[in-house]
Amino acid sequence: MKKITAVILLLAVLAVPVFAEGHASIVAGSDFFWGTHTRITGQTPDPFQEMSFVIGFEGANFFEGSSFGVEYGAGGSMVYADRQGDNPLAISTTFPWDFYFNIGLGYKFVEMGMFTGRVGFGFLGQFSFSDFGAAAYEGVILDFYASVKAMFRVAERVSIDVGVRFATPLYSARFSGNDSQEKISGASVLPALSVTFWY
């Protein structure tokens, strides 16, 4: 994983001269996940829900003369509520933080005065280090995501944005307890607000 991250960063640095413009954002929102997990191979999948507070950094650079570009981000997510099966919703008392990063392609589908509309898709990696009540998770989840964002400029180089990101797991290796691996499937929705600086 460290080698993959290093290669991605190197390619991003080498590609900077071909970008004409970009923007960087501070983003915050609440991620809602609905799905199933299998704790042991062959076990019947159990339904569960997780709600997380997400805060992070997001950026995008667009190729010169084009509406297409590269988008990326990194940040932390904190599980604040969890539901296992038909059990009541449980509020976290430990507020565990996990780490995420994403990289993908972005497209500005409209630029009209002070308004910009942007869509994107790519891959989202989530690293779990959670201690949620009786459950302690460690591992990684790789998602495919798609997003849409409405960006409203409030100054020449500053905008306030409203967006939503949809994601679904492609691969999961999350462990809970001794040698119990979770296979996760389902979908998440992340409505978010961000403040963006354009350069």
Wavefront OBJ file of the C-alpha trace (Angstrom):
o trace
v 0.000 0.000 0.000
v 2.876 2.376 0.787
v 4.375 1.763 -2.676
v 1.046 2.442 -4.399
v 0.602 5.689 -2.458
v 4.166 6.788 -3.309
v 3.601 6.125 -7.034
v 0.318 8.073 -7.024
v 1.981 11.053 -5.301
v 4.901 10.965 -7.754
v 2.580 10.931 -10.770
v 0.583 13.821 -9.295
v 3.741 15.910 -8.838
v 4.947 15.151 -12.375
v 1.552 16.048 -13.842
v 1.212 19.441 -12.120
v 2.607 21.479 -15.092
v -0.255 20.302 -17.369
v -2.951 21.611 -15.023
v -4.393 25.054 -15.721
v -6.400 25.576 -12.544
v -7.565 23.840 -9.426
v -9.143 24.202 -6.054
v -8.694 22.927 -2.514
v -11.465 22.418 0.045
v -12.132 21.704 3.680
v -15.118 19.359 3.723
v -17.377 18.063 6.507
v -20.405 15.817 6.432
v -22.169 12.748 7.783
v -21.725 9.367 6.081
v -24.612 6.865 6.251
v -23.833 3.219 5.421
v -26.364 0.391 4.993
v -25.209 -3.114 4.218
v -24.239 -6.564 5.414
v -21.111 -8.112 6.833
v -19.928 -11.689 7.145
v -17.723 -12.271 10.151
v -16.613 -15.782 9.159
v -16.360 -17.331 5.684
v -19.564 -19.208 4.888
v -21.603 -17.427 7.540
v -24.943 -15.889 6.606
v -24.420 -12.120 6.116
v -25.744 -9.943 8.949
v -27.322 -6.538 8.248
v -25.786 -3.504 9.905
v -25.713 0.276 9.692
v -23.014 2.787 10.553
v -23.159 6.556 10.799
v -19.920 8.524 10.740
v -18.869 12.150 10.952
v -16.348 12.927 8.182
v -13.917 15.827 7.984
v -11.086 16.149 5.504
v -9.193 17.897 2.747
v -10.286 17.659 -0.882
v -8.657 18.966 -4.029
v -9.019 18.927 -7.798
v -6.769 20.037 -10.655
v -8.109 20.500 -14.180
v -6.169 20.038 -17.409
v -5.453 23.126 -19.471
v -8.252 23.867 -21.933
v -10.416 21.034 -20.585
v -13.236 20.478 -18.120
v -11.636 17.189 -17.051
v -9.212 16.821 -14.187
v -7.912 14.757 -11.301
v -9.521 14.879 -7.871
v -8.111 13.625 -4.591
v -8.683 13.839 -0.883
v -7.810 12.554 2.574
v -9.219 12.860 6.042
v -10.750 11.169 9.038
v -14.104 9.601 9.840
v -15.573 9.034 13.280
v -18.258 6.417 13.925
v -20.924 7.979 16.141
v -23.777 5.469 15.781
v -24.143 1.791 14.901
v -26.962 -0.711 14.445
v -26.427 -4.476 14.261
v -29.307 -6.467 12.775
v -32.622 -5.516 14.372
v -30.992 -4.120 17.497
v -31.714 -0.529 18.495
v -29.384 2.188 17.236
v -26.384 2.440 19.574
v -24.577 5.740 20.113
v -20.810 5.502 20.422
v -19.185 6.325 23.733
v -15.603 6.046 22.413
v -15.886 8.020 19.147
v -13.201 6.072 17.226
v -11.444 7.771 14.300
v -10.557 6.044 11.027
v -8.537 7.320 8.062
v -9.583 7.599 4.398
v -8.181 8.792 1.090
v -9.623 9.029 -2.412
v -8.384 9.591 -5.938
v -10.429 9.861 -9.122
v -11.439 11.852 -12.180
v -13.486 15.032 -12.071
v -15.558 16.808 -14.716
v -16.996 20.331 -14.594
v -20.319 19.865 -16.389
v -21.403 23.482 -16.022
v -19.654 26.825 -15.437
v -22.083 29.720 -15.345
v -21.080 32.958 -13.695
v -20.458 32.321 -10.009
v -21.790 28.727 -10.193
v -19.831 25.572 -11.029
v -21.225 22.045 -11.156
v -18.797 19.149 -10.823
v -19.100 15.370 -10.927
v -16.451 12.818 -10.100
v -15.791 9.126 -9.704
v -12.914 6.988 -8.526
v -11.641 4.906 -5.639
v -11.936 5.480 -1.906
v -9.733 3.660 0.599
v -10.840 3.432 4.230
v -8.546 2.255 7.019
v -10.338 1.100 10.169
v -8.882 1.364 13.647
v -12.225 1.482 15.442
v -13.064 0.445 18.980
v -16.840 0.668 19.049
v -18.273 -0.698 22.266
v -17.695 -4.463 22.227
v -16.502 -4.426 18.604
v -12.921 -3.601 17.672
v -12.193 -3.320 13.950
v -8.923 -3.157 12.081
v -8.487 -3.413 8.342
v -9.163 -1.781 5.005
v -12.146 -1.247 2.720
v -11.780 -0.207 -0.932
v -14.838 1.525 -2.383
v -15.889 2.770 -5.789
v -17.413 6.239 -5.445
v -19.345 8.742 -7.534
v -20.014 12.322 -6.461
v -21.740 15.504 -7.515
v -21.054 18.984 -6.163
v -22.676 22.402 -6.591
v -20.138 25.201 -6.009
v -21.282 28.776 -5.340
v -18.590 31.455 -5.425
v -18.933 34.018 -2.672
v -15.713 35.804 -3.656
v -13.328 35.707 -6.604
v -11.362 32.772 -5.204
v -13.694 31.348 -2.548
v -16.817 29.208 -2.873
v -19.273 27.482 -0.567
v -20.191 24.028 -1.849
v -22.937 21.470 -1.341
v -22.263 17.922 -2.442
v -23.144 14.275 -2.091
v -20.973 11.192 -2.526
v -22.209 7.654 -3.141
v -19.943 4.657 -2.521
v -20.045 0.867 -2.525
v -17.377 -1.570 -1.301
v -15.346 -3.438 -3.926
v -13.025 -5.178 -1.458
v -12.904 -5.490 2.312
v -10.533 -7.056 4.802
v -11.730 -5.895 8.194
v -11.009 -7.948 11.281
v -12.893 -8.066 14.552
v -11.552 -10.086 17.449
v -9.343 -13.105 16.874
v -8.987 -14.181 13.244
v -12.541 -13.195 12.283
v -12.614 -11.464 8.903
v -15.493 -9.340 7.693
v -16.660 -9.245 4.085
v -18.692 -6.069 3.662
v -21.243 -5.199 0.997
v -23.758 -2.392 0.737
v -23.793 1.318 -0.054
v -23.147 4.652 1.622
v -24.342 8.217 1.110
v -22.330 11.229 2.275
v -24.019 14.650 2.077
v -21.402 17.307 2.819
v -20.605 21.017 2.951
v -17.235 22.484 2.015
v -15.366 25.761 1.796
v -13.167 25.963 -1.291
v -10.205 28.104 -2.311
v -9.635 28.416 -6.092
v -6.166 28.898 -7.583
l 1 2 3 4 5 6 7 8 9 10 11 12 13 14 15 16 17 18 19 20 21 22 23 24 25 26 27 28 29 30 31 32 33 34 35 36 37 38 39 40 41 42 43 44 45 46 47 48 49 50 51 52 53 54 55 56 57 58 59 60 61 62 63 64 65 66 67 68 69 70 71 72 73 74 75 76 77 78 79 80 81 82 83 84 85 86 87 88 89 90 91 92 93 94 95 96 97 98 99 100 101 102 103 104 105 106 107 108 109 110 111 112 113 114 115 116 117 118 119 120 121 122 123 124 125 126 127 128 129 130 131 132 133 134 135 136 137 138 139 140 141 142 143 144 145 146 147 148 149 150 151 152 153 154 155 156 157 158 159 160 161 162 163 164 165 166 167 168 169 170 171 172 173 174 175 176 177 178 179 180 181 182 183 184 185 186 187 188 189 190 191 192 193 194 195 196 197 198 199
